[in-house]
Amino acid sequence: MAHLEGPVVLSVLIDEKGRVTKDSIVRPLGLGLDDNAAQTIQTWRFEPATVGGKPVTVRVGVQVNFGLR
């Protein structure tokens, strides 16, 4: 069994309600970990960014680390 550890970097679009609406893999790790990270990110909720006190959609980078503790 292969042991793989390191980061998967995704670019995600967060809408005005703090939900991830789109994601893309910027730096893959392989062995299905990229898809696992993308699926997990879809369940996360963020505090929406604001401009002038109003929530806005933003694109941010997110790093998901895999490895042993």
Biopython code that builds the backbone (N, CA, C, O; Angstrom):
import numpy as np
from Bio.PDB.StructureBuilder import StructureBuilder

atoms = [
    (1, "MET", "N", (0.846, -1.176, 0.000)),
    (1, "MET", "CA", (0.000, 0.000, 0.000)),
    (1, "MET", "C", (0.897, 1.248, 0.000)),
    (1, "MET", "O", (1.821, 1.365, 0.804)),
    (2, "ALA", "N", (0.608, 2.150, -0.898)),
    (2, "ALA", "CA", (1.404, 3.374, -1.030)),
    (2, "ALA", "C", (1.084, 4.347, 0.096)),
    (2, "ALA", "O", (-0.068, 4.486, 0.509)),
    (3, "HIS", "N", (2.112, 5.009, 0.580)),
    (3, "HIS", "CA", (1.932, 6.059, 1.583)),
    (3, "HIS", "C", (2.228, 7.379, 0.888)),
    (3, "HIS", "O", (3.332, 7.610, 0.395)),
    (4, "LEU", "N", (1.222, 8.233, 0.861)),
    (4, "LEU", "CA", (1.367, 9.510, 0.196)),
    (4, "LEU", "C", (0.935, 10.601, 1.155)),
    (4, "LEU", "O", (-0.129, 10.504, 1.767)),
    (5, "GLU", "N", (1.742, 11.632, 1.292)),
    (5, "GLU", "CA", (1.361, 12.747, 2.150)),
    (5, "GLU", "C", (1.804, 14.043, 1.516)),
    (5, "GLU", "O", (2.744, 14.082, 0.722)),
    (6, "GLY", "N", (1.109, 15.105, 1.881)),
    (6, "GLY", "CA", (1.406, 16.417, 1.346)),
    (6, "GLY", "C", (0.132, 17.205, 1.154)),
    (6, "GLY", "O", (-0.941, 16.768, 1.570)),
    (7, "PRO", "N", (0.240, 18.362, 0.528)),
    (7, "PRO", "CA", (-0.939, 19.209, 0.355)),
    (7, "PRO", "C", (-1.608, 19.035, -1.011)),
    (7, "PRO", "O", (-0.960, 18.741, -2.015)),
    (8, "VAL", "N", (-2.926, 19.227, -1.007)),
    (8, "VAL", "CA", (-3.694, 19.421, -2.233)),
    (8, "VAL", "C", (-4.130, 20.875, -2.178)),
    (8, "VAL", "O", (-4.699, 21.313, -1.178)),
    (9, "VAL", "N", (-3.871, 21.631, -3.240)),
    (9, "VAL", "CA", (-4.247, 23.042, -3.273)),
    (9, "VAL", "C", (-5.405, 23.201, -4.253)),
    (9, "VAL", "O", (-5.340, 22.761, -5.401)),
    (10, "LEU", "N", (-6.471, 23.846, -3.765)),
    (10, "LEU", "CA", (-7.643, 24.083, -4.585)),
    (10, "LEU", "C", (-7.917, 25.575, -4.690)),
    (10, "LEU", "O", (-7.580, 26.347, -3.791)),
    (11, "SER", "N", (-8.521, 25.964, -5.781)),
    (11, "SER", "CA", (-9.029, 27.315, -5.950)),
    (11, "SER", "C", (-10.544, 27.191, -5.836)),
    (11, "SER", "O", (-11.157, 26.449, -6.604)),
    (12, "VAL", "N", (-11.161, 27.904, -4.891)),
    (12, "VAL", "CA", (-12.590, 27.761, -4.659)),
    (12, "VAL", "C", (-13.297, 29.104, -4.764)),
    (12, "VAL", "O", (-12.743, 30.149, -4.423)),
    (13, "LEU", "N", (-14.528, 29.050, -5.244)),
    (13, "LEU", "CA", (-15.381, 30.219, -5.336)),
    (13, "LEU", "C", (-16.374, 30.138, -4.185)),
    (13, "LEU", "O", (-17.131, 29.174, -4.075)),
    (14, "ILE", "N", (-16.366, 31.161, -3.323)),
    (14, "ILE", "CA", (-17.254, 31.202, -2.157)),
    (14, "ILE", "C", (-18.309, 32.263, -2.424)),
    (14, "ILE", "O", (-17.980, 33.419, -2.690)),
    (15, "ASP", "N", (-19.592, 31.870, -2.352)),
    (15, "ASP", "CA", (-20.666, 32.801, -2.674)),
    (15, "ASP", "C", (-21.026, 33.703, -1.494)),
    (15, "ASP", "O", (-20.399, 33.651, -0.436)),
    (16, "GLU", "N", (-22.047, 34.526, -1.703)),
    (16, "GLU", "CA", (-22.460, 35.511, -0.699)),
    (16, "GLU", "C", (-23.011, 34.885, 0.578)),
    (16, "GLU", "O", (-23.135, 35.563, 1.598)),
    (17, "LYS", "N", (-23.343, 33.593, 0.528)),
    (17, "LYS", "CA", (-23.854, 32.890, 1.709)),
    (17, "LYS", "C", (-22.782, 32.051, 2.389)),
    (17, "LYS", "O", (-23.059, 31.363, 3.372)),
    (18, "GLY", "N", (-21.544, 32.107, 1.863)),
    (18, "GLY", "CA", (-20.442, 31.365, 2.465)),
    (18, "GLY", "C", (-20.315, 29.935, 1.989)),
    (18, "GLY", "O", (-19.578, 29.146, 2.580)),
    (19, "ARG", "N", (-21.031, 29.588, 0.916)),
    (19, "ARG", "CA", (-20.970, 28.229, 0.372)),
    (19, "ARG", "C", (-19.961, 28.150, -0.770)),
    (19, "ARG", "O", (-19.788, 29.103, -1.528)),
    (20, "VAL", "N", (-19.305, 27.010, -0.880)),
    (20, "VAL", "CA", (-18.399, 26.768, -2.004)),
    (20, "VAL", "C", (-19.258, 26.407, -3.204)),
    (20, "VAL", "O", (-20.007, 25.431, -3.165)),
    (21, "THR", "N", (-19.151, 27.198, -4.278)),
    (21, "THR", "CA", (-19.976, 26.942, -5.455)),
    (21, "THR", "C", (-19.184, 26.317, -6.596)),
    (21, "THR", "O", (-19.757, 25.610, -7.424)),
    (22, "LYS", "N", (-17.890, 26.562, -6.654)),
    (22, "LYS", "CA", (-17.036, 25.962, -7.686)),
    (22, "LYS", "C", (-15.668, 25.715, -7.084)),
    (22, "LYS", "O", (-15.200, 26.471, -6.232)),
    (23, "ASP", "N", (-15.037, 24.652, -7.536)),
    (23, "ASP", "CA", (-13.657, 24.405, -7.109)),
    (23, "ASP", "C", (-12.857, 23.853, -8.271)),
    (23, "ASP", "O", (-13.401, 23.243, -9.192)),
    (24, "SER", "N", (-11.572, 24.074, -8.211)),
    (24, "SER", "CA", (-10.666, 23.477, -9.185)),
    (24, "SER", "C", (-9.367, 23.138, -8.471)),
    (24, "SER", "O", (-8.940, 23.841, -7.555)),
    (25, "ILE", "N", (-8.754, 22.061, -8.901)),
    (25, "ILE", "CA", (-7.520, 21.591, -8.282)),
    (25, "ILE", "C", (-6.349, 22.318, -8.920)),
    (25, "ILE", "O", (-6.141, 22.241, -10.131)),
    (26, "VAL", "N", (-5.590, 23.021, -8.101)),
    (26, "VAL", "CA", (-4.436, 23.787, -8.568)),
    (26, "VAL", "C", (-3.166, 22.950, -8.474)),
    (26, "VAL", "O", (-2.357, 22.937, -9.401)),
    (27, "ARG", "N", (-2.990, 22.246, -7.346)),
    (27, "ARG", "CA", (-1.822, 21.388, -7.146)),
    (27, "ARG", "C", (-2.311, 20.025, -6.658)),
    (27, "ARG", "O", (-2.644, 19.877, -5.482)),
    (28, "PRO", "N", (-2.358, 19.027, -7.542)),
    (28, "PRO", "CA", (-2.858, 17.703, -7.151)),
    (28, "PRO", "C", (-1.812, 16.893, -6.377)),
    (28, "PRO", "O", (-0.616, 17.180, -6.419)),
    (29, "LEU", "N", (-2.303, 15.878, -5.676)),
    (29, "LEU", "CA", (-1.434, 14.965, -4.940)),
    (29, "LEU", "C", (-1.539, 13.545, -5.515)),
    (29, "LEU", "O", (-0.569, 12.788, -5.485)),
    (30, "GLY", "N", (-2.706, 13.194, -6.031)),
    (30, "GLY", "CA", (-2.891, 11.884, -6.655)),
    (30, "GLY", "C", (-3.585, 10.872, -5.781)),
    (30, "GLY", "O", (-3.980, 11.170, -4.654)),
    (31, "LEU", "N", (-3.732, 9.672, -6.308)),
    (31, "LEU", "CA", (-4.349, 8.517, -5.634)),
    (31, "LEU", "C", (-5.742, 8.812, -5.072)),
    (31, "LEU", "O", (-6.124, 8.256, -4.042)),
    (32, "GLY", "N", (-6.498, 9.679, -5.740)),
    (32, "GLY", "CA", (-7.858, 9.989, -5.302)),
    (32, "GLY", "C", (-7.950, 11.026, -4.206)),
    (32, "GLY", "O", (-9.050, 11.438, -3.835)),
    (33, "LEU", "N", (-6.822, 11.454, -3.683)),
    (33, "LEU", "CA", (-6.848, 12.441, -2.599)),
    (33, "LEU", "C", (-7.335, 13.799, -3.093)),
    (33, "LEU", "O", (-7.928, 14.556, -2.324)),
    (34, "ASP", "N", (-7.094, 14.117, -4.358)),
    (34, "ASP", "CA", (-7.546, 15.382, -4.928)),
    (34, "ASP", "C", (-9.075, 15.450, -4.912)),
    (34, "ASP", "O", (-9.660, 16.443, -4.478)),
    (35, "ASP", "N", (-9.713, 14.372, -5.397)),
    (35, "ASP", "CA", (-11.173, 14.324, -5.407)),
    (35, "ASP", "C", (-11.733, 14.323, -3.996)),
    (35, "ASP", "O", (-12.762, 14.945, -3.731)),
    (36, "ASN", "N", (-11.059, 13.627, -3.090)),
    (36, "ASN", "CA", (-11.486, 13.604, -1.691)),
    (36, "ASN", "C", (-11.462, 15.011, -1.102)),
    (36, "ASN", "O", (-12.401, 15.413, -0.415)),
    (37, "ALA", "N", (-10.407, 15.750, -1.366)),
    (37, "ALA", "CA", (-10.296, 17.122, -0.863)),
    (37, "ALA", "C", (-11.388, 17.999, -1.465)),
    (37, "ALA", "O", (-12.008, 18.788, -0.753)),
    (38, "ALA", "N", (-11.632, 17.870, -2.772)),
    (38, "ALA", "CA", (-12.660, 18.674, -3.441)),
    (38, "ALA", "C", (-14.055, 18.369, -2.887)),
    (38, "ALA", "O", (-14.850, 19.286, -2.681)),
    (39, "GLN", "N", (-14.354, 17.101, -2.647)),
    (39, "GLN", "CA", (-15.654, 16.724, -2.088)),
    (39, "GLN", "C", (-15.808, 17.257, -0.673)),
    (39, "GLN", "O", (-16.882, 17.735, -0.308)),
    (40, "THR", "N", (-14.761, 17.182, 0.121)),
    (40, "THR", "CA", (-14.808, 17.669, 1.501)),
    (40, "THR", "C", (-15.010, 19.173, 1.547)),
    (40, "THR", "O", (-15.797, 19.669, 2.354)),
    (41, "ILE", "N", (-14.310, 19.903, 0.693)),
    (41, "ILE", "CA", (-14.429, 21.367, 0.649)),
    (41, "ILE", "C", (-15.869, 21.785, 0.360)),
    (41, "ILE", "O", (-16.325, 22.810, 0.866)),
    (42, "GLN", "N", (-16.585, 21.010, -0.440)),
    (42, "GLN", "CA", (-17.978, 21.337, -0.772)),
    (42, "GLN", "C", (-18.881, 21.334, 0.462)),
    (42, "GLN", "O", (-19.948, 21.948, 0.436)),
    (43, "THR", "N", (-18.481, 20.664, 1.530)),
    (43, "THR", "CA", (-19.297, 20.618, 2.749)),
    (43, "THR", "C", (-18.974, 21.749, 3.716)),
    (43, "THR", "O", (-19.715, 21.972, 4.674)),
    (44, "TRP", "N", (-17.888, 22.462, 3.481)),
    (44, "TRP", "CA", (-17.461, 23.535, 4.378)),
    (44, "TRP", "C", (-18.307, 24.780, 4.170)),
    (44, "TRP", "O", (-18.805, 25.027, 3.072)),
    (45, "ARG", "N", (-18.466, 25.563, 5.235)),
    (45, "ARG", "CA", (-19.152, 26.855, 5.172)),
    (45, "ARG", "C", (-18.186, 27.917, 5.670)),
    (45, "ARG", "O", (-17.484, 27.721, 6.663)),
    (46, "PHE", "N", (-18.158, 29.036, 4.974)),
    (46, "PHE", "CA", (-17.246, 30.127, 5.282)),
    (46, "PHE", "C", (-18.027, 31.376, 5.668)),
    (46, "PHE", "O", (-19.201, 31.518, 5.329)),
    (47, "GLU", "N", (-17.370, 32.265, 6.370)),
    (47, "GLU", "CA", (-17.914, 33.598, 6.604)),
    (47, "GLU", "C", (-17.746, 34.354, 5.295)),
    (47, "GLU", "O", (-16.624, 34.484, 4.805)),
    (48, "PRO", "N", (-18.839, 34.859, 4.712)),
    (48, "PRO", "CA", (-18.704, 35.531, 3.417)),
    (48, "PRO", "C", (-17.840, 36.785, 3.497)),
    (48, "PRO", "O", (-17.830, 37.484, 4.511)),
    (49, "ALA", "N", (-17.126, 37.053, 2.430)),
    (49, "ALA", "CA", (-16.375, 38.307, 2.325)),
    (49, "ALA", "C", (-17.386, 39.438, 2.133)),
    (49, "ALA", "O", (-18.487, 39.219, 1.627)),
    (50, "THR", "N", (-17.006, 40.631, 2.538)),
    (50, "THR", "CA", (-17.913, 41.766, 2.374)),
    (50, "THR", "C", (-17.185, 42.944, 1.739)),
    (50, "THR", "O", (-15.979, 43.125, 1.902)),
    (51, "VAL", "N", (-17.953, 43.723, 1.019)),
    (51, "VAL", "CA", (-17.480, 44.985, 0.455)),
    (51, "VAL", "C", (-18.559, 46.011, 0.787)),
    (51, "VAL", "O", (-19.713, 45.868, 0.384)),
    (52, "GLY", "N", (-18.172, 47.034, 1.517)),
    (52, "GLY", "CA", (-19.144, 48.038, 1.923)),
    (52, "GLY", "C", (-20.240, 47.469, 2.809)),
    (52, "GLY", "O", (-21.369, 47.958, 2.807)),
    (53, "GLY", "N", (-19.899, 46.432, 3.565)),
    (53, "GLY", "CA", (-20.866, 45.820, 4.474)),
    (53, "GLY", "C", (-21.801, 44.811, 3.817)),
    (53, "GLY", "O", (-22.654, 44.238, 4.493)),
    (54, "LYS", "N", (-21.658, 44.583, 2.512)),
    (54, "LYS", "CA", (-22.516, 43.634, 1.805)),
    (54, "LYS", "C", (-21.707, 42.413, 1.392)),
    (54, "LYS", "O", (-20.575, 42.548, 0.928)),
    (55, "PRO", "N", (-22.280, 41.218, 1.556)),
    (55, "PRO", "CA", (-21.562, 40.000, 1.181)),
    (55, "PRO", "C", (-21.333, 39.937, -0.331)),
    (55, "PRO", "O", (-22.184, 40.337, -1.125)),
    (56, "VAL", "N", (-20.157, 39.423, -0.702)),
    (56, "VAL", "CA", (-19.784, 39.288, -2.112)),
    (56, "VAL", "C", (-19.174, 37.907, -2.366)),
    (56, "VAL", "O", (-18.710, 37.240, -1.440)),
    (57, "THR", "N", (-19.182, 37.498, -3.613)),
    (57, "THR", "CA", (-18.545, 36.255, -4.031)),
    (57, "THR", "C", (-17.047, 36.500, -4.210)),
    (57, "THR", "O", (-16.643, 37.515, -4.776)),
    (58, "VAL", "N", (-16.231, 35.570, -3.726)),
    (58, "VAL", "CA", (-14.779, 35.686, -3.860)),
    (58, "VAL", "C", (-14.174, 34.343, -4.247)),
    (58, "VAL", "O", (-14.753, 33.286, -3.993)),
    (59, "ARG", "N", (-13.006, 34.405, -4.863)),
    (59, "ARG", "CA", (-12.223, 33.203, -5.162)),
    (59, "ARG", "C", (-11.035, 33.197, -4.217)),
    (59, "ARG", "O", (-10.332, 34.199, -4.088)),
    (60, "VAL", "N", (-10.810, 32.066, -3.554)),
    (60, "VAL", "CA", (-9.696, 31.940, -2.613)),
    (60, "VAL", "C", (-8.977, 30.618, -2.851)),
    (60, "VAL", "O", (-9.530, 29.689, -3.440)),
    (61, "GLY", "N", (-7.748, 30.553, -2.388)),
    (61, "GLY", "CA", (-6.988, 29.315, -2.420)),
    (61, "GLY", "C", (-7.127, 28.593, -1.087)),
    (61, "GLY", "O", (-7.072, 29.217, -0.028)),
    (62, "VAL", "N", (-7.306, 27.285, -1.143)),
    (62, "VAL", "CA", (-7.434, 26.474, 0.062)),
    (62, "VAL", "C", (-6.454, 25.304, -0.060)),
    (62, "VAL", "O", (-6.384, 24.644, -1.097)),
    (63, "GLN", "N", (-5.706, 25.059, 1.006)),
    (63, "GLN", "CA", (-4.760, 23.943, 1.046)),
    (63, "GLN", "C", (-5.290, 22.902, 2.019)),
    (63, "GLN", "O", (-5.599, 23.215, 3.169)),
    (64, "VAL", "N", (-5.394, 21.655, 1.550)),
    (64, "VAL", "CA", (-5.811, 20.537, 2.390)),
    (64, "VAL", "C", (-4.600, 19.621, 2.518)),
    (64, "VAL", "O", (-4.072, 19.129, 1.521)),
    (65, "ASN", "N", (-4.167, 19.398, 3.756)),
    (65, "ASN", "CA", (-2.963, 18.600, 4.001)),
    (65, "ASN", "C", (-3.317, 17.160, 4.343)),
    (65, "ASN", "O", (-4.210, 16.907, 5.152)),
    (66, "PHE", "N", (-2.621, 16.233, 3.731)),
    (66, "PHE", "CA", (-2.758, 14.802, 4.023)),
    (66, "PHE", "C", (-1.439, 14.304, 4.577)),
    (66, "PHE", "O", (-0.370, 14.657, 4.079)),
    (67, "GLY", "N", (-1.519, 13.486, 5.606)),
    (67, "GLY", "CA", (-0.309, 12.913, 6.175)),
    (67, "GLY", "C", (-0.578, 12.301, 7.532)),
    (67, "GLY", "O", (-1.689, 12.368, 8.058)),
    (68, "LEU", "N", (0.439, 11.718, 8.075)),
    (68, "LEU", "CA", (0.343, 11.108, 9.409)),
    (68, "LEU", "C", (0.666, 12.128, 10.466)),
    (68, "LEU", "O", (1.477, 13.029, 10.252)),
    (69, "ARG", "N", (0.033, 11.985, 11.600)),
    (69, "ARG", "CA", (0.334, 12.859, 12.734)),
    (69, "ARG", "C", (1.245, 12.149, 13.692)),
    (69, "ARG", "O", (1.621, 12.713, 14.719)),
]
sb = StructureBuilder()
sb.init_structure("model")
sb.init_model(0)
sb.init_chain("A")
sb.init_seg("    ")
for serial, (resi, resn, name, xyz) in enumerate(atoms, 1):
    if name == "N":
        sb.init_residue(resn, " ", resi, " ")
    sb.init_atom(name, np.array(xyz, "f"), 0.0, 1.0, " ", f" {name:<3s}", serial, name[0])
structure = sb.get_structure()
